[in-house]
Amino acid sequence: MAHFAQQEAQDFVRFTFDKWPSSKIEASKCVVPMAAVYTPLHRFSAEKQTLPYPPLRCRTCSALLCPYVQIDYVGKLWVCPFCFQRNHFPQHYHHMNENNLPPELFQMYSTVEYAPPSERASPPVFLFVLDTCLIEEELTFLKTALQQAIELLPEHALVGLITFGTQVHVHELGSADMPKAYVFRGSKEISKETILDHLGLSPSGRAFQPKSQQPTLTANVRDGTFVSSVKRFLLPQAECEYTLGALLDDLQRDAWPVQPGHRPMRCTGTALAVAAGLLGACVPGTGARIMAFLGGPCTEGPGTIVGKELSDPIRSHKDLEKDTAPYYHKAIKFYQGLSKQLVDQGHVLDLFACALDQVGVAEIKVAVERTGGLVVLAESFGNPVFKESFKRVFEGGENALGLAFNGTFEVLCSKDVKIQGIIGPCASLEKKGPSCSETVIGQGNSSAWKMCGLDSSTSLTIFFDIATSDQSAASQAPGRPFFLQFITQYQHSDGKIRIRATTVYRQWVENIANGEELISGFDQETAAVVFARLASHKMETEEEFDATRWLDRSLIRLSSRFGHYIKDDPLSFRFDPEFAIFPQFMFNLRRSQFVQVFNNSPDETAYFRMLLNRENVTNSVVMIQPSLITYSLQGPPEPALLDVAAIAVDRILLLDAYFSVVVFHGMNVAQWRNAGYQNQPEYQAPIEDANAIIAERFPAPRLVVCDQHGSQARFLLAKLNPSATYNSAQGPPPGGDIIFTDDVSLQVFVEHLQRLAVQS
C-alpha cells in the first residue's frame, strides 16, 4: 500500500494493476479492469514549480514533452514516445545539453504544470440561485450564510443573484438606487431565446452583440470597461457588495399563497434554465458557477418531481424500479438538456440541497455531475454540514478547495492501449480516434472530455483496453514499456489559463499461469474503488442489474484466478498479501449505501454515488470501508477491526464513515462522563480528532456523539461486522454488544468464498 501511495504522491494516479498482461484474453482473466484513478489538480509539493512558458507539443499526436522522450542533443531533436515522431526543439531550447536540461525532462517533473504568459485574465463568476419557498428561520440561515460567503469572494469576482418561488426573479445589481428585477413565470418551460429576449440580451435587444464581439472578461473588468449588458446582472464583488447585502436583507419568503394540504409552488427547473441562459449570453466560454440553494422539491414547470398535493408521495426506489414515478423520466430529460447547454457554455452547476424531504437531487444529478459541480445534502440551512461545507468553498488557506473552471481533459496512450471511457465528473467531447476502444464504459468513444468545474480532490476513473494484433506483438513483449499521458487545461482561480500534464509508463508482463508479476503490482484499494464505481454505474444504466450477485461472481472468479489452493479443499485456500484485504473490501462494499438502497431515498443514493465518483482513492476507500479507532485509559489510541467485538464498556470508539463521523462511548465511559470526568484530556481526544476530520473534508461529515445502547448507536452498529448477533451460538463478551441482523459475518462470507473458489 505504501508503494502505491508514494506513486500517487508523485503523479496523483493509481492503477488497479501496476503491470499489465500483454493480451486482451489474459486481461479478461484478471477480472479486475485495467483502470486508473487520476486526480488532475492534486496539490503540488513545495519543491515543484509552475513553468512560466507554454508546453512543447509533438507535431503529430500533440503529446507534451516529458521525461520519457529520446533526445538527439546534436541534432536538437526529440522523439515522441507515443507516435515516434521526430520533432525539432525550438530556438529557446538550443542551449540545452546533458548537463543543462529544462525541468520537464527531469523524472520528478513527470507531472508538470505550465502557466503560459497571457494578458487576458477572466475573473470567476458566481451566480447565486436562491429558493424562497422556505420558512422564515431557514431563509434567515440561508441569507446569513450567503452574506458571509460574499464577503470572502475576491473583489474582482463577478456576482449575480436570482431568486425563485412560484416565479423567477432576476435581480439587476447595476441599479443600486432603485432595485429592479425581471420576472419569469415558473409554470411552463421557457426557451433560451425567450429568456434572452426578456432580459434584453437577444439579437433584437439593444444590449446584444455578435458572438465575435461578445465581451471577453479580462483584467479590464476591474476598471468597469465591459459591456453594459453584463454589468446589469453581473458586477464585481467590490462594486455590488452593499447592493447584494441590501437585497438579501430585504428578501422575503415567496408571497404566493400555499393552499392547505399542498406543497409550495416551486419552479426550480425554470430558475436553473434562466440562470444558464443569462450566463450563456453574458459570459460564454469563461469560468462561471451557478450555485443553487434548494429547500424543497420542484412542483411547478419543467423539472417537476412531485405533485402539489401533500397526499402525492415523492418517488421512492421502489417507484423507480416499477416505473411508477410519473414525473421522473420527463425531469431527467429536462436536466440532460440543461447539462448539455451548460457543458457547451463551460459553466458549472453546484447544488446545496437542505430539507427534511427530498428535493430532486436524483434528477438534477446528471447536470451536476457532467459539469463537475459541488453537491451538499443536509437537513437544514442551519445544519453544521451545510454551514461548514459552504464556508469551505470560499475560504483560503490549507483547507481551500482550489476551485478551477472551464477545463478540458485529454488522454494520450501508446498504440497498444485503447480507452474504454471515464466514470466521473466530466462530459464527453466526442473526440473519436484510433485510441478509442469499441467497448464503452461510462462516457466513452472519446479521448477528450469537458470538465467545467474541478478542484484539488476531483478524480476520474479511466478504463483501458488492450489492443491485440500481429503488429503489436513485438511492442507488447514482456518488460517493454507503454506510456500514458493525461493533459488537463483549465482556468485557474487567478483567471489565467494553465496546463497540467502527467506522463507515466508501465510495463507489459509475460502471460504466465500463476501470475506472480501481476500479483506484485495489484493495488487492492484502487481495485475496490473501481469495482464500487463500476457497480454503481451499472445499477444506474442497466435494467434489472443485480449488483450483489455481480460482485460475488467477480470475487469468486478473482479468487480462483489468483488464490493458492488444492482443488476441492477449502481449508487449503490462501491469498498472497497483495490480495489479502480485498475480500474484506468487497464484503463491506456489498453492505454499503452504494449497493444497498434500502432505507435510503433516491436523493441520498444519488448524493452518495456522486461523491464516490469524484473523490480520490483514499477518501473513496473510507466510504466503502470505514476506519475505526479505539481510545482507552490503558494506552494511546489504536486502530481497531471494524467489528462488533471492538465495543467495550471502558472504551471510546471513533468511526470515520466519510459521510458521518461517530464518537461512541462505552457504557462505563458514558457514566464517567455524566459524573463530570469529560474534561480530562483522554476524554477530549476523540472529539478533537473528529473535529480535525470534519475541518479538512468537503462536504463536511455529520458528527454523531452517542452512547452504548443509545438510539444513535445505530450509526456505528450499521457499519460493523456482525460477528456477534442475536442468534449467534456464543453471546457477546462481557461488556460487549450484539447486532440485531440476519446478515452474515465476514468470517462466514470468507468461508463461503473459499468453498466456491476451490471448486472452479
ZAMARGU-4260 file (C-alpha; in steps of 0.2 Angstrom, whole numbers, plus 5000, padded with zeros to 4 digits):
<rodrens>
0) 5000/5000/5000 | 5014/5012/5004 | 5022/5009/4987 | 5006/5014/4978 | 5003/5029/4990
5) 5021/5035/4985 | 5017/5034/4967 | 5001/5044/4970 | 5011/5057/4979 | 5022/5059/4963
10) 5009/5058/4949 | 4992/5058/4958 | 4987/5042/4949 | 4984/5024/4955 | 4981/5009/4944
15) 4972/4993/4948 | 4987/4984/4941 | 5005/4991/4940 | 5010/4979/4927 | 4998/4974/4913
20) 4996/4957/4904 | 5001/4959/4885 | 4985/4952/4878 | 4966/4955/4879 | 4962/4937/4883
25) 4974/4937/4898 | 4967/4954/4904 | 4950/4947/4904 | 4956/4933/4916 | 4962/4946/4928
30) 4943/4950/4932 | 4948/4967/4939 | 4948/4980/4924 | 4964/4989/4919 | 4959/5006/4925
35) 4967/5021/4933 | 4961/5034/4946 | 4968/5051/4942 | 4967/5067/4952 | 4971/5081/4939
40) 4973/5096/4951 | 4980/5087/4966 | 4991/5100/4976 | 5009/5101/4971 | 5023/5098/4983
45) 5033/5113/4989 | 5048/5109/4978 | 5039/5109/4962 | 5037/5125/4952 | 5025/5130/4939
50) 5034/5133/4922 | 5030/5151/4916 | 5030/5146/4897 | 5019/5136/4885 | 5022/5117/4883
55) 5031/5109/4869 | 5020/5098/4859 | 5023/5084/4846 | 5018/5089/4829 | 5009/5073/4825
60) 5000/5067/4841 | 5000/5083/4851 | 5009/5074/4866 | 5018/5086/4878 | 5037/5085/4880
65) 5040/5073/4895 | 5055/5064/4904 | 5052/5049/4893 | 5057/5056/4876 | 5073/5051/4867
70) 5084/5066/4864 | 5097/5070/4850 | 5107/5083/4858 | 5117/5086/4842 | 5103/5087/4830
75) 5092/5096/4843 | 5078/5083/4841 | 5066/5074/4852 | 5057/5058/4848 | 5039/5056/4855
80) 5036/5040/4865 | 5018/5039/4859 | 5020/5040/4840 | 5039/5040/4837 | 5038/5056/4828
85) 5055/5066/4827 | 5052/5084/4832 | 5064/5099/4832 | 5067/5109/4848 | 5063/5127/4846
90) 5076/5141/4846 | 5075/5144/4865 | 5079/5126/4869 | 5095/5126/4859 | 5106/5129/4874
95) 5101/5113/4882 | 5113/5098/4884 | 5116/5083/4895 | 5120/5094/4910 | 5108/5108/4906
100) 5090/5101/4904 | 5074/5110/4905 | 5063/5105/4921 | 5050/5095/4911 | 5064/5082/4906
105) 5068/5078/4924 | 5059/5062/4932 | 5052/5072/4946 | 5043/5083/4933 | 5033/5068/4926
110) 5019/5079/4932 | 5021/5097/4927 | 5011/5112/4926 | 5013/5126/4914 | 5007/5144/4916
115) 5009/5152/4899 | 5010/5171/4899 | 4994/5180/4894 | 4987/5197/4896 | 4970/5190/4897
120) 4963/5185/4914 | 4945/5181/4916 | 4938/5183/4933 | 4927/5169/4941 | 4908/5171/4940
125) 4896/5166/4954 | 4878/5167/4951 | 4868/5163/4966 | 4850/5155/4964 | 4840/5155/4980
130) 4824/5146/4984 | 4812/5157/4993 | 4799/5144/4997 | 4806/5142/5014 | 4801/5145/5032
135) 4807/5161/5040 | 4820/5153/5050 | 4828/5143/5035 | 4828/5159/5025 | 4837/5168/5038
140) 4850/5154/5040 | 4852/5155/5021 | 4854/5174/5020 | 4867/5174/5034 | 4877/5161/5025
145) 4876/5169/5009 | 4881/5186/5016 | 4897/5178/5024 | 4901/5170/5008 | 4900/5186/4998
150) 4912/5194/5010 | 4925/5180/5006 | 4924/5182/4987 | 4939/5190/4978 | 4935/5209/4974
155) 4936/5206/4955 | 4924/5191/4955 | 4908/5194/4946 | 4892/5191/4956 | 4874/5189/4951
160) 4858/5185/4960 | 4842/5175/4955 | 4828/5171/4967 | 4813/5160/4964 | 4797/5153/4971
165) 4782/5152/4961 | 4790/5164/4949 | 4809/5168/4945 | 4816/5185/4949 | 4832/5190/4940
170) 4839/5205/4950 | 4848/5219/4942 | 4863/5224/4953 | 4868/5239/4942 | 4853/5249/4948
175) 4858/5252/4966 | 4846/5267/4969 | 4831/5258/4963 | 4830/5239/4965 | 4824/5231/4948
180) 4821/5213/4944 | 4815/5204/4929 | 4801/5191/4932 | 4798/5175/4923 | 4783/5163/4925
185) 4788/5147/4933 | 4773/5136/4927 | 4780/5132/4909 | 4796/5129/4900 | 4804/5144/4893
190) 4816/5144/4878 | 4833/5151/4879 | 4828/5164/4866 | 4813/5170/4876 | 4824/5171/4891
195) 4837/5182/4882 | 4824/5192/4874 | 4816/5197/4891 | 4832/5201/4898 | 4837/5212/4883
200) 4851/5201/4878 | 4844/5193/4862 | 4849/5198/4844 | 4835/5210/4844 | 4839/5218/4860
205) 4849/5234/4861 | 4862/5226/4873 | 4866/5211/4862 | 4882/5210/4852 | 4888/5197/4839
210) 4897/5182/4847 | 4914/5188/4840 | 4911/5204/4849 | 4904/5197/4865 | 4914/5203/4880
215) 4930/5193/4884 | 4931/5197/4903 | 4949/5202/4905 | 4958/5211/4919 | 4950/5226/4912
220) 4934/5221/4921 | 4941/5229/4937 | 4940/5246/4928 | 4922/5243/4923 | 4926/5243/4905
225) 4915/5229/4899 | 4898/5228/4890 | 4883/5236/4900 | 4873/5221/4897 | 4884/5211/4908
230) 4885/5225/4921 | 4867/5225/4923 | 4866/5207/4930 | 4884/5203/4935 | 4895/5215/4945
235) 4912/5214/4953 | 4911/5210/4972 | 4919/5226/4976 | 4905/5236/4967 | 4890/5226/4972
240) 4893/5220/4990 | 4882/5234/4998 | 4868/5231/4985 | 4868/5212/4987 | 4868/5214/5006
245) 4853/5226/5005 | 4844/5214/4993 | 4847/5200/5005 | 4842/5210/5020 | 4825/5214/5011
250) 4822/5197/5004 | 4806/5189/5009 | 4798/5172/5008 | 4789/5168/4992 | 4772/5179/4993
255) 4762/5166/4983 | 4749/5158/4995 | 4750/5140/4999 | 4734/5131/5000 | 4731/5119/5015
260) 4737/5101/5011 | 4748/5107/4997 | 4766/5110/4994 | 4773/5127/4989 | 4774/5130/4970
265) 4792/5129/4967 | 4799/5132/4950 | 4817/5125/4952 | 4819/5120/4934 | 4814/5136/4926
270) 4825/5146/4938 | 4840/5135/4933 | 4836/5137/4915 | 4835/5156/4917 | 4852/5156/4926
275) 4860/5145/4912 | 4853/5157/4899 | 4859/5173/4907 | 4877/5166/4909 | 4877/5159/4891
280) 4873/5177/4885 | 4884/5187/4897 | 4900/5176/4899 | 4901/5162/4887 | 4916/5151/4887
285) 4923/5158/4903 | 4923/5151/4921 | 4906/5153/4929 | 4896/5144/4943 | 4878/5143/4946
290) 4876/5140/4965 | 4858/5133/4968 | 4851/5133/4985 | 4836/5122/4987 | 4824/5119/5001
295) 4811/5108/4994 | 4805/5098/4979 | 4801/5106/4962 | 4782/5106/4960 | 4780/5119/4945
300) 4785/5119/4927 | 4800/5109/4920 | 4810/5098/4931 | 4794/5094/4942 | 4797/5079/4953
305) 4781/5078/4963 | 4763/5085/4963 | 4757/5100/4973 | 4746/5090/4984 | 4754/5083/5000
310) 4745/5067/4998 | 4756/5063/4982 | 4771/5055/4989 | 4788/5059/4982 | 4796/5044/4972
315) 4805/5031/4981 | 4817/5017/4975 | 4803/5005/4973 | 4793/5018/4962 | 4808/5020/4951
320) 4810/5001/4950 | 4792/4998/4945 | 4792/5014/4934 | 4778/5021/4943 | 4786/5038/4946
325) 4775/5050/4934 | 4787/5064/4933 | 4804/5056/4934 | 4809/5052/4916 | 4802/5070/4910
330) 4813/5078/4923 | 4828/5068/4919 | 4826/5073/4900 | 4825/5091/4905 | 4841/5091/4916
335) 4850/5081/4902 | 4846/5096/4890 | 4851/5108/4904 | 4868/5099/4906 | 4872/5099/4888
340) 4869/5118/4887 | 4880/5121/4902 | 4894/5110/4896 | 4893/5119/4879 | 4895/5136/4888
345) 4908/5129/4900 | 4898/5133/4916 | 4896/5123/4932 | 4880/5119/4942 | 4883/5117/4961
350) 4869/5111/4972 | 4866/5114/4990 | 4850/5104/4995 | 4844/5107/5013 | 4827/5100/5018
355) 4820/5086/5028 | 4812/5079/5012 | 4819/5075/4995 | 4822/5090/4983 | 4826/5081/4967
360) 4845/5078/4968 | 4842/5061/4959 | 4835/5071/4944 | 4847/5085/4944 | 4862/5073/4947
365) 4866/5072/4928 | 4868/5091/4927 | 4879/5092/4942 | 4890/5078/4938 | 4893/5082/4920
370) 4898/5100/4924 | 4909/5094/4939 | 4898/5104/4951 | 4899/5103/4970 | 4885/5094/4980
375) 4880/5096/4998 | 4865/5087/5006 | 4859/5092/5023 | 4843/5093/5034 | 4843/5112/5036
380) 4852/5128/5031 | 4856/5130/5049 | 4864/5112/5050 | 4883/5112/5053 | 4885/5100/5037
385) 4879/5115/5026 | 4887/5129/5036 | 4904/5121/5037 | 4904/5115/5019 | 4898/5131/5011
390) 4911/5141/5021 | 4925/5130/5014 | 4920/5134/4996 | 4926/5152/4998 | 4939/5150/5012
395) 4958/5151/5008 | 4972/5143/5017 | 4977/5125/5018 | 4960/5118/5018 | 4955/5128/5002
400) 4946/5118/4989 | 4956/5125/4975 | 4942/5129/4963 | 4946/5129/4944 | 4935/5132/4930
405) 4931/5128/4911 | 4943/5114/4909 | 4947/5100/4897 | 4954/5083/4900 | 4963/5073/4887
410) 4971/5055/4887 | 4985/5050/4876 | 4991/5032/4876 | 5003/5020/4866 | 4996/5012/4851
415) 4994/4995/4861 | 4982/5003/4873 | 4964/5009/4870 | 4952/5020/4880 | 4936/5012/4885
420) 4929/5028/4894 | 4928/5038/4910 | 4917/5037/4926 | 4917/5054/4935 | 4913/5072/4934
425) 4915/5076/4916 | 4906/5076/4899 | 4912/5068/4883 | 4918/5079/4869 | 4916/5065/4857
430) 4934/5066/4850 | 4935/5049/4842 | 4951/5042/4836 | 4962/5026/4834 | 4964/5026/4853
435) 4946/5023/4857 | 4940/5006/4861 | 4925/4998/4854 | 4920/4993/4872 | 4912/5008/4881
440) 4912/5010/4900 | 4904/5027/4906 | 4907/5041/4894 | 4917/5033/4880 | 4920/5034/4861
445) 4931/5049/4865 | 4949/5053/4870 | 4944/5071/4877 | 4932/5077/4890 | 4925/5093/4896
450) 4927/5097/4915 | 4918/5113/4918 | 4922/5113/4936 | 4936/5104/4946 | 4945/5106/4962
455) 4960/5098/4971 | 4951/5082/4975 | 4942/5079/4959 | 4946/5062/4952 | 4942/5052/4937
460) 4942/5034/4934 | 4949/5030/4916 | 4946/5012/4909 | 4958/5005/4897 | 4958/4990/4884
465) 4972/4981/4877 | 4974/4980/4858 | 4978/4964/4850 | 4985/4962/4833 | 5001/4954/4825
470) 5009/4971/4823 | 5008/4974/4842 | 5016/4958/4847 | 5033/4965/4847 | 5029/4981/4857
475) 5020/4971/4870 | 5034/4959/4873 | 5037/4956/4892 | 5047/4970/4900 | 5043/4983/4886
480) 5035/4999/4892 | 5019/5008/4887 | 5015/5026/4890 | 5000/5036/4896 | 4999/5055/4896
485) 4985/5064/4905 | 4983/5083/4899 | 4972/5095/4909 | 4969/5113/4903 | 4959/5124/4915
490) 4956/5142/4920 | 4965/5145/4937 | 4957/5155/4951 | 4968/5170/4946 | 4959/5170/4929
495) 4974/5163/4918 | 4974/5148/4908 | 4985/5133/4915 | 4990/5117/4908 | 4995/5102/4918
500) 5002/5085/4911 | 5005/5069/4919 | 5016/5056/4910 | 5018/5039/4916 | 5024/5022/4910
505) 5020/5004/4915 | 5027/4988/4908 | 5019/4973/4900 | 5021/4956/4909 | 5023/4938/4902
510) 5006/4929/4901 | 5011/4915/4914 | 4998/4904/4923 | 5002/4909/4941 | 5004/4927/4938
515) 5017/4932/4951 | 5022/4948/4942 | 5003/4953/4940 | 5000/4949/4959 | 5015/4960/4964
520) 5008/4975/4955 | 4990/4973/4962 | 4983/4988/4971 | 4968/4982/4981 | 4962/4999/4987
525) 4961/5005/4969 | 4953/4989/4963 | 4940/4991/4977 | 4936/5009/4972 | 4935/5004/4953
530) 4923/4990/4957 | 4912/5001/4968 | 4911/5015/4954 | 4908/5001/4941 | 4894/4993/4951
535) 4886/5010/4954 | 4886/5014/4936 | 4879/4998/4931 | 4865/4999/4944 | 4860/5016/4936
540) 4862/5011/4917 | 4857/4993/4916 | 4840/4986/4919 | 4837/4973/4932 | 4856/4973/4936
545) 4860/4963/4952 | 4875/4972/4960 | 4877/4959/4974 | 4877/4944/4963 | 4889/4953/4951
550) 4901/4957/4965 | 4900/4940/4972 | 4904/4931/4955 | 4918/4943/4951 | 4926/4940/4968
555) 4924/4921/4966 | 4932/4922/4949 | 4946/4933/4956 | 4949/4921/4970 | 4950/4906/4958
560) 4962/4915/4947 | 4975/4922/4960 | 4972/4911/4975 | 4983/4897/4980 | 4973/4881/4985
565) 4971/4862/4982 | 4956/4858/4972 | 4940/4855/4982 | 4949/4858/4998 | 4943/4875/5006
570) 4955/4874/5021 | 4970/4875/5009 | 4965/4892/5001 | 4976/4907/5004 | 4979/4924/4996
575) 4995/4932/4993 | 4997/4948/5004 | 4993/4959/4989 | 4975/4952/4989 | 4973/4948/5007
580) 4962/4963/5011 | 4952/4963/4995 | 4938/4951/5001 | 4935/4962/5016 | 4933/4977/5005
585) 4921/4968/4994 | 4911/4962/5009 | 4909/4980/5015 | 4905/4986/4998 | 4891/4973/4997
590) 4883/4981/5013 | 4887/4999/5008 | 4875/5013/5004 | 4881/5012/4986 | 4874/4994/4983
595) 4860/4993/4996 | 4847/5006/4993 | 4835/5000/5006 | 4832/5014/5019 | 4839/5027/5008
600) 4830/5039/4997 | 4834/5041/4978 | 4841/5058/4983 | 4853/5051/4996 | 4858/5037/4984
605) 4862/5049/4971 | 4872/5060/4983 | 4882/5046/4989 | 4886/5040/4972 | 4891/5057/4966
610) 4904/5059/4979 | 4910/5041/4977 | 4913/5045/4958 | 4923/5061/4961 | 4934/5058/4976
615) 4952/5051/4977 | 4956/5033/4981 | 4960/5037/5000 | 4943/5045/5003 | 4933/5033/4992
620) 4941/5018/5002 | 4934/5026/5018 | 4917/5027/5010 | 4917/5009/5006 | 4926/5003/5022
625) 4926/5015/5037 | 4940/5017/5048 | 4939/5013/5067 | 4950/5020/5081 | 4949/5014/5099
630) 4953/5025/5114 | 4956/5018/5132 | 4964/5023/5148 | 4977/5009/5146 | 4986/5017/5132
635) 4987/5028/5116 | 4973/5027/5103 | 4974/5012/5092 | 4967/5006/5075 | 4953/4993/5078
640) 4945/4980/5067 | 4928/4985/5060 | 4919/4973/5071 | 4906/4972/5084 | 4920/4964/5095
645) 4928/4982/5096 | 4914/4988/5108 | 4919/4988/5126 | 4911/4997/5141 | 4928/5006/5145
650) 4932/5012/5128 | 4928/5026/5116 | 4927/5022/5098 | 4929/5035/5083 | 4921/5029/5067
655) 4925/5038/5051 | 4912/5033/5038 | 4916/5048/5027 | 4898/5055/5027 | 4897/5054/5046
660) 4910/5054/5060 | 4904/5044/5075 | 4911/5046/5093 | 4904/5031/5103 | 4906/5030/5122
665) 4906/5013/5131 | 4893/5011/5145 | 4906/5014/5159 | 4914/5029/5149 | 4897/5037/5147
670) 4894/5036/5166 | 4911/5043/5170 | 4907/5057/5158 | 4890/5060/5166 | 4900/5061/5183
675) 4910/5076/5176 | 4926/5067/5170 | 4924/5073/5152 | 4936/5087/5154 | 4951/5076/5156
680) 4962/5075/5141 | 4959/5057/5137 | 4940/5060/5135 | 4943/5076/5124 | 4955/5067/5112
685) 4941/5058/5102 | 4931/5074/5099 | 4947/5084/5094 | 4951/5070/5082 | 4933/5070/5075
690) 4933/5089/5073 | 4950/5088/5064 | 4942/5076/5051 | 4927/5087/5049 | 4938/5103/5046
695) 4948/5096/5032 | 4934/5087/5022 | 4921/5093/5009 | 4907/5091/5011 | 4908/5092/5030
700) 4903/5075/5038 | 4889/5074/5051 | 4896/5072/5068 | 4886/5059/5079 | 4891/5058/5098
705) 4882/5043/5106 | 4882/5030/5120 | 4882/5012/5120 | 4864/5005/5120 | 4858/5023/5115
710) 4847/5026/5100 | 4860/5034/5089 | 4872/5020/5092 | 4864/5013/5076 | 4876/5024/5066
715) 4891/5014/5072 | 4882/4996/5073 | 4877/4998/5055 | 4895/4998/5049 | 4902/4985/5060
720) 4905/4967/5055 | 4891/4957/5064 | 4902/4943/5071 | 4890/4943/5086 | 4871/4943/5083
725) 4855/4939/5092 | 4856/4921/5085 | 4875/4918/5087 | 4880/4902/5096 | 4891/4912/5108
730) 4885/4928/5115 | 4895/4944/5116 | 4910/4945/5128 | 4907/4953/5145 | 4903/4972/5142
735) 4902/4969/5123 | 4887/4971/5112 | 4877/4961/5098 | 4870/4967/5082 | 4852/4963/5078
740) 4853/4957/5060 | 4852/4942/5049 | 4867/4947/5038 | 4882/4935/5038 | 4898/4940/5046
745) 4914/4942/5037 | 4920/4925/5043 | 4905/4916/5036 | 4907/4926/5020 | 4925/4921/5018
750) 4922/4903/5021 | 4908/4903/5008 | 4921/4912/4996 | 4934/4899/4999 | 4922/4884/4996
755) 4916/4891/4980 | 4933/4897/4974 | 4941/4879/4975 | 4928/4871/4965 | 4932/4881/4949
</rodrens>
